[in-house]
Each structure stands twice: as structure tokens, then as C-alpha cells.
Amino acid sequence: MRFLVERELRGGTVPPRVRSGHRAYWRRRSDEGVLLYAGSWTDGPGDTLLLNTHGPEALRAVLAGDPYVRDGVVTRTRVRRLGDLLPGRTADRGRPHAAHADRGRSGPAGLSPHEWGVARMMLDGLTNRQMADRLGVSQRAVEQHITRIYRKLAISRRVQLAAALQDEPGGPARAAGSGARAGNVTATGP
């Protein structure tokens, strides 16, 4: 089962020992195929994780093992089953229904090389303004690229991008995310 986990983190400085343990923990989960994507919030202390576990109990165990949880860095956690967020996705490993499968194949997931570059920047957590500055274009031009990317991938939110591209060659980098307090895990959806 795939879960989207959004966690608020305590502001301030995290001791280096805890931070390095946290990174190592999530790197191992990534190598195991449990962590599919992680990214920090651009608008405050928090992170978003895309996790693949055998169910809610396994999810709680994975989240509880994070050093950020043990050190009380995580203040609140929200968990949703991924299938609840991506209507039009099949249960078989999140692949698109046939209606979305023939999107044209100019690159990974049918994205042009430029769109793929914008998608990678989105996955890295850059804001629209930061992408515009990096590309030397207007923020409106970036928004138009994002609209085309969403249309081609049949998604409607930035948080869905990692799941839509995870099975693509060169898909989301498996980055180290941040932790959650197991006692505060709230699952929503079926």
C-alpha cells in the first residue's frame, strides 16, 4: 500500500547527530523500496513522504523508527492512502489506466525534455519563482509548463508528481525525508 505522509516539524535547530541518523534511516528505507519520495516544505518546517508498506501497522513501525520521532522533532503527522488521492489510478502498482497510457512518448512519461527538467525541479522542491529565475523565464511561463505536465500525467497537484513519475526511467530521486511521532499518525480514507 502506498501512503502520503505529511509531517510538521518542530522549528529550530536539530542536533547534527539526530539529523545524520535521520538521513541514514531514510536512505535505508529508500534502498528497501519503502521510501519512494521525500521532500521538505518550502513554506514552513515540515516534510512530505511517499511510502510503500504492507499496511497501516507497517507504516507506523517505519515512521516510529525515524530518529526525528524518537527525539520529538515531529509535532504532527497526517497520513492518507495514496489511492484516495489519485483517482484514475489502478491498484496495480499505481500505473495509469489505459485511457492515460498513450500520452505520446517524447520522453519519460511523454514529457518533453524541457517539461522533464521542470518536473525534476518541482520534485527538488523549487517554487515557481525559483524555477523561473533558474530558467530565465517568467513565472507565468513556468505555470504553463506545469499545467502541461499535470495534463500529460493526469494529475492535479504537485504532491502527486512523485507517484506519477516513480516508475519512469530517471524518475524521482529517492531522497531522505524527515520523521513522525508514531502516536500521532492519523490515517484517513478507506
Order of alpha helices (4+ residues) and beta strands (2+ residues): beta-alpha-beta-beta-alpha-alpha-beta-alpha-alpha-alpha-alpha-alpha-beta
